[in-house]
Amino acid sequence: MGSNINTEAFARVDGTYELSFPLDHGPHDEFLFEWWYLTAILEDLNGREFGVQFTIFRRALAIDNDSSNPWRTGQTYMGHFAVSDIQAKNLWSDERFSRGHPELAGALIEPFRVFIEDWKLASQTSSFFPLELSAGTPDYRVSLSIDSGKPMILHGTNGYSKKSPDRASYYYTFSRLPTNGTLEIDNEEYTVSGFSWLDREWSSQILGDSYHGWHWFSLNFDDGRELVVFELRSDNNDIQTLPTAMWIAPDGGTAVIPAEKWKIKPTRYWKSYPVEWSLEMDDSQYLIAAKFDNQVMDTSIRYWEGVVEVTEAGAVVGRGYMELTGYE
């Protein structure tokens, strides 16, 4: 992200900020960076599986903007859009960049809208939900309607989420969002339905040199629960990584699992990426495995982002998304 950036010029993530909605669905230009991240696990009418990932990142170049001229903005935007075709074992991915401008890229609070050109995630009414996801390339596109699901989850302490002893973000999640619409690949259209996962996170604290990246999982279990697992990566055993795991119950209640009560480790690699993991938790042992190995985002920052399946004693118990950064 550029260690020469003066992060002190931006708002600090210290736990004193109180999240407020709908305000915090929109941009936080006083912080250095943020993202709107959505994944969806979908099936067509014949049971063919797809995954969708759509993320828009905002990054500040300067703290003071001149609001009198939309071209004199201190904000830049990057968009990633991908579809995993499970049957074909193919990941379609694309990337866009833009400076902030009302006609090019940006984020609005109410009605909510975040966009880069014609890629957008936006409220369909004056309320936040339902959302519309619309994005496309010459080879593939999606048009999805995303309804409200479980209650919002504030990570950490009221949204203040510590990633390491000296790194933190503000972070909230909407899980198990009923989703339906259409998906098109190579001019073949599929009517799809399933569930989406929406993450929002912002910070001004750049990942320190002691860390190489992270592994992150959002898992939807067939019994109605979800599980979030996250850990920074470091080769130095003296560096704390603060591994985090949290269950989301069918009624939306949460339970954080103490780090000493669970363990995750890779069991198979594809190239440099650990594409299968063993997770021990709650007296259970789960296998988290990629639906297919090559789900690498071939973007300016390469990372693995794709659909995984969760099994217990050989039986499928859930599906979700895995993100692996810093493994190149």
C-alpha positions as CSV (number, residue, x, y, z in Angstrom):
1,M,0.0,0.0,0.0
2,G,3.0,2.3,0.1
3,S,4.9,2.7,3.4
4,N,5.8,6.4,2.5
5,I,2.2,7.5,3.0
6,N,1.7,9.8,6.0
7,T,-1.0,7.8,7.8
8,E,-1.0,10.3,10.6
9,A,-2.8,12.8,8.4
10,F,-5.9,10.5,8.3
11,A,-8.5,9.6,11.0
12,R,-7.2,7.0,13.5
13,V,-8.8,3.7,14.2
14,D,-8.7,3.7,18.0
15,G,-12.2,2.5,19.0
16,T,-13.6,5.9,19.8
17,Y,-15.6,6.1,16.6
18,E,-19.2,5.1,17.0
19,L,-20.8,3.5,14.0
20,S,-24.0,5.0,12.8
21,F,-26.3,4.0,10.0
22,P,-27.1,4.7,7.2
23,L,-24.1,7.0,7.4
24,D,-21.5,4.2,7.6
25,H,-22.8,2.4,4.6
26,G,-21.3,5.3,2.6
27,P,-17.7,6.5,2.2
28,H,-15.2,7.5,4.9
29,D,-12.9,9.9,3.1
30,E,-11.2,10.9,6.3
31,F,-9.8,7.4,6.6
32,L,-7.0,6.2,4.3
33,F,-8.8,3.3,2.7
34,E,-11.9,1.1,2.8
35,W,-13.8,-1.5,0.8
36,W,-17.3,-2.8,0.0
37,Y,-17.0,-6.5,-0.5
38,L,-19.7,-8.9,-1.6
39,T,-19.6,-12.6,-2.4
40,A,-22.4,-14.9,-3.5
41,I,-22.8,-18.7,-3.6
42,L,-25.4,-19.4,-6.3
43,E,-27.1,-22.3,-8.2
44,D,-29.1,-22.3,-11.4
45,L,-32.3,-24.2,-11.9
46,N,-30.4,-27.4,-12.7
47,G,-28.1,-27.2,-9.6
48,R,-25.1,-25.8,-11.5
49,E,-22.9,-23.9,-9.0
50,F,-21.4,-20.4,-9.3
51,G,-19.6,-18.0,-7.1
52,V,-19.5,-14.2,-7.5
53,Q,-17.1,-11.8,-6.0
54,F,-17.6,-8.0,-6.3
55,T,-15.4,-5.5,-4.4
56,I,-14.9,-1.8,-4.7
57,F,-11.9,-0.3,-2.9
58,R,-11.5,3.4,-2.0
59,R,-8.1,4.8,-1.4
60,A,-7.3,8.4,-0.4
61,L,-4.4,10.2,-2.1
62,A,-4.8,13.4,0.0
63,I,-6.8,14.3,3.1
64,D,-8.2,17.6,1.8
65,N,-10.5,17.7,-1.2
66,D,-11.7,20.7,-3.1
67,S,-15.5,20.1,-3.2
68,S,-16.0,23.1,-5.6
69,N,-14.5,21.0,-8.5
70,P,-15.4,17.3,-8.9
71,W,-12.1,16.7,-10.7
72,R,-10.0,17.9,-7.8
73,T,-10.6,14.9,-5.6
74,G,-8.2,13.1,-3.3
75,Q,-10.0,9.8,-3.8
76,T,-9.3,6.9,-6.1
77,Y,-11.4,3.7,-6.6
78,M,-10.5,0.2,-7.7
79,G,-13.1,-2.5,-8.6
80,H,-12.7,-6.3,-8.8
81,F,-15.4,-8.5,-10.3
82,A,-15.1,-12.3,-10.6
83,V,-17.3,-15.3,-11.3
84,S,-16.3,-18.9,-10.4
85,D,-17.9,-21.4,-12.7
86,I,-17.6,-24.6,-10.6
87,Q,-18.6,-27.0,-13.3
88,A,-16.2,-25.7,-15.9
89,K,-13.5,-25.1,-13.2
90,N,-12.9,-21.6,-14.5
91,L,-12.5,-18.2,-12.8
92,W,-13.5,-15.1,-14.8
93,S,-12.0,-12.0,-13.3
94,D,-11.6,-8.3,-14.2
95,E,-10.4,-5.1,-12.7
96,R,-11.1,-1.4,-13.1
97,F,-9.6,1.9,-11.8
98,S,-10.9,5.4,-11.6
99,R,-10.5,8.6,-9.8
100,G,-13.5,9.7,-7.7
101,H,-16.0,11.7,-9.8
102,P,-19.8,11.8,-9.8
103,E,-19.8,10.4,-13.3
104,L,-17.0,7.9,-12.9
105,A,-16.7,6.3,-9.5
106,G,-17.7,7.0,-5.9
107,A,-20.0,6.1,-3.1
108,L,-23.3,7.7,-1.9
109,I,-24.9,7.3,1.5
110,E,-28.7,7.5,0.9
111,P,-29.9,6.0,-1.2
112,F,-26.8,3.9,-1.0
113,R,-24.7,3.4,-4.1
114,V,-21.1,2.5,-4.7
115,F,-19.9,2.3,-8.3
116,I,-17.1,2.4,-10.9
117,E,-18.6,3.3,-14.3
118,D,-21.4,0.9,-14.9
119,W,-20.4,-1.6,-12.2
120,K,-22.5,-0.9,-9.1
121,L,-23.9,-2.1,-5.9
122,A,-26.9,0.0,-5.0
123,S,-30.1,0.2,-2.9
124,Q,-33.2,-0.4,-5.0
125,T,-35.3,1.9,-2.8
126,S,-34.8,4.5,-0.1
127,S,-34.0,1.7,2.4
128,F,-30.6,0.0,2.3
129,F,-32.1,-3.4,1.3
130,P,-32.8,-4.8,-1.2
131,L,-29.6,-4.2,-3.0
132,E,-28.9,-4.5,-6.7
133,L,-25.6,-5.8,-8.0
134,S,-25.0,-5.0,-11.7
135,A,-21.6,-5.7,-13.3
136,G,-20.4,-7.0,-16.6
137,T,-17.6,-7.5,-19.1
138,P,-17.8,-8.6,-22.8
139,D,-17.5,-12.2,-21.6
140,Y,-19.6,-12.4,-18.4
141,R,-22.0,-10.4,-16.3
142,V,-24.4,-10.6,-13.4
143,S,-27.6,-8.9,-12.4
144,L,-28.6,-9.8,-8.8
145,S,-31.2,-8.7,-6.3
146,I,-30.0,-9.1,-2.7
147,D,-32.5,-9.0,0.1
148,S,-32.0,-8.5,3.8
149,G,-31.0,-11.6,5.8
150,K,-29.6,-11.9,9.3
151,P,-29.1,-8.8,11.5
152,M,-25.9,-6.7,11.0
153,I,-22.8,-8.1,12.8
154,L,-20.4,-5.6,14.4
155,H,-17.0,-7.3,14.6
156,G,-14.7,-6.9,17.6
157,T,-16.0,-4.3,20.1
158,N,-18.9,-2.5,18.6
159,G,-17.3,-2.7,15.2
160,Y,-13.7,-1.9,16.4
161,S,-11.8,-5.0,15.1
162,K,-8.2,-5.5,16.1
163,K,-6.1,-7.4,13.5
164,S,-2.8,-7.2,15.5
165,P,-1.6,-5.4,18.6
166,D,-1.1,-2.2,16.6
167,R,-3.5,-2.7,13.6
168,A,-7.3,-2.4,13.6
169,S,-10.2,-1.5,11.4
170,Y,-13.9,-0.7,11.7
171,Y,-15.7,-3.7,10.4
172,Y,-19.3,-5.0,10.0
173,T,-21.0,-7.8,8.1
174,F,-24.4,-8.9,6.7
175,S,-24.6,-12.7,6.3
176,R,-27.0,-15.1,4.6
177,L,-28.6,-12.5,2.3
178,P,-31.2,-14.2,0.0
179,T,-30.1,-13.5,-3.6
180,N,-31.6,-14.2,-7.0
181,G,-31.1,-12.9,-10.5
182,T,-29.3,-13.8,-13.7
183,L,-25.7,-14.7,-14.6
184,E,-24.3,-14.8,-18.1
185,I,-21.1,-16.4,-19.4
186,D,-20.2,-16.5,-23.0
187,N,-23.7,-15.4,-24.0
188,E,-25.3,-18.2,-22.1
189,E,-27.7,-16.9,-19.4
190,Y,-28.5,-18.7,-16.2
191,T,-31.3,-18.0,-13.7
192,V,-29.6,-18.2,-10.3
193,S,-30.4,-18.0,-6.6
194,G,-28.6,-18.5,-3.3
195,F,-27.1,-16.4,-0.6
196,S,-24.7,-13.4,-0.4
197,W,-22.3,-12.1,2.2
198,L,-21.5,-8.4,2.5
199,D,-18.5,-7.1,4.4
200,R,-17.6,-3.4,5.1
201,E,-14.3,-2.4,6.5
202,W,-12.3,0.8,6.7
203,S,-9.0,1.9,8.3
204,S,-6.0,4.2,8.1
205,Q,-3.4,1.6,9.3
206,I,-1.3,0.0,6.7
207,L,-0.3,-3.6,7.2
208,G,3.1,-3.7,8.9
209,D,6.3,-5.1,7.4
210,S,6.1,-8.0,9.9
211,Y,3.1,-9.4,8.2
212,H,2.9,-11.1,4.7
213,G,-0.8,-11.2,4.2
214,W,-3.7,-13.2,5.7
215,H,-6.1,-16.1,5.3
216,W,-9.8,-15.4,5.7
217,F,-12.9,-17.6,5.4
218,S,-16.6,-16.8,5.3
219,L,-18.4,-20.2,5.6
220,N,-22.2,-20.9,5.3
221,F,-23.2,-24.1,7.1
222,D,-26.2,-26.1,6.0
223,D,-27.6,-26.0,9.6
224,G,-28.1,-22.2,9.3
225,R,-24.9,-21.0,11.0
226,E,-22.0,-19.0,9.5
227,L,-18.4,-19.0,10.6
228,V,-15.8,-16.3,10.1
229,V,-12.1,-17.2,10.5
230,F,-9.3,-14.7,10.0
231,E,-5.6,-14.5,10.8
232,L,-2.7,-12.4,9.6
233,R,0.5,-14.2,8.5
234,S,4.0,-13.7,9.8
235,D,7.2,-15.8,9.7
236,N,8.2,-14.4,13.0
237,N,6.8,-16.5,15.9
238,D,7.3,-13.6,18.3
239,I,4.8,-11.5,16.3
240,Q,1.2,-11.7,17.5
241,T,-1.4,-12.3,14.8
242,L,-4.6,-12.3,16.9
243,P,-6.4,-15.2,15.1
244,T,-10.2,-14.6,15.1
245,A,-13.1,-17.0,14.8
246,M,-16.8,-16.3,15.3
247,W,-19.9,-18.3,14.9
248,I,-23.1,-16.5,13.7
249,A,-26.1,-18.5,14.9
250,P,-29.3,-19.1,12.9
251,D,-31.0,-16.2,14.8
252,G,-28.1,-13.8,14.2
253,G,-26.5,-14.2,17.6
254,T,-22.7,-14.3,17.7
255,A,-20.1,-16.3,19.7
256,V,-16.4,-15.5,19.5
257,I,-14.3,-18.6,19.8
258,P,-11.1,-18.1,22.0
259,A,-7.9,-18.6,20.0
260,E,-6.9,-21.5,22.2
261,K,-10.1,-23.3,21.5
262,W,-9.5,-23.8,17.7
263,K,-6.8,-24.6,15.3
264,I,-6.5,-24.3,11.5
265,K,-3.7,-25.5,9.3
266,P,-3.1,-26.1,5.6
267,T,-3.2,-29.7,4.4
268,R,-2.7,-29.3,0.6
269,Y,-1.2,-26.7,-1.6
270,W,-1.7,-25.8,-5.3
271,K,1.4,-23.9,-6.4
272,S,2.0,-21.5,-3.5
273,Y,-1.6,-21.4,-2.3
274,P,-3.0,-23.6,0.5
275,V,-6.2,-24.7,-1.1
276,E,-7.2,-27.2,1.6
277,W,-7.3,-26.7,5.3
278,S,-8.0,-28.7,8.5
279,L,-10.1,-26.8,11.1
280,E,-10.5,-28.2,14.6
281,M,-13.2,-26.5,16.6
282,D,-16.0,-27.4,19.1
283,D,-14.8,-31.0,19.2
284,S,-15.3,-31.2,15.5
285,Q,-12.8,-31.5,12.6
286,Y,-13.7,-29.9,9.3
287,L,-12.0,-30.0,6.0
288,I,-12.2,-26.7,4.0
289,A,-11.3,-27.4,0.3
290,A,-11.4,-25.3,-2.8
291,K,-14.1,-26.3,-5.3
292,F,-11.3,-26.0,-7.9
293,D,-7.7,-25.0,-7.4
294,N,-7.1,-22.1,-9.8
295,Q,-9.3,-19.3,-8.4
296,V,-6.5,-16.7,-8.5
297,M,-7.5,-13.1,-9.1
298,D,-5.3,-12.1,-12.1
299,T,-5.3,-8.5,-11.1
300,S,-2.7,-5.8,-10.3
301,I,-2.6,-7.4,-6.8
302,R,-2.7,-11.1,-7.2
303,Y,-4.6,-13.1,-4.6
304,W,-6.6,-16.3,-4.2
305,E,-10.4,-15.6,-3.8
306,G,-12.9,-18.3,-4.5
307,V,-15.5,-20.9,-3.5
308,V,-14.8,-23.6,-1.0
309,E,-16.7,-26.6,0.4
310,V,-16.8,-27.6,4.0
311,T,-17.0,-31.3,5.0
312,E,-17.1,-33.2,8.3
313,A,-16.4,-36.9,8.3
314,G,-16.7,-36.9,4.5
315,A,-20.2,-35.3,4.4
316,V,-20.7,-31.8,3.0
317,V,-21.9,-29.5,5.7
318,G,-21.4,-26.0,4.1
319,R,-19.9,-23.8,1.5
320,G,-18.3,-20.4,1.4
321,Y,-15.5,-18.2,0.3
322,M,-11.8,-18.2,1.1
323,E,-9.3,-15.3,0.6
324,L,-5.5,-15.8,0.6
325,T,-3.2,-12.8,0.3
326,G,0.6,-12.6,0.3
327,Y,1.1,-16.2,-0.9
328,E,2.7,-15.3,-4.3
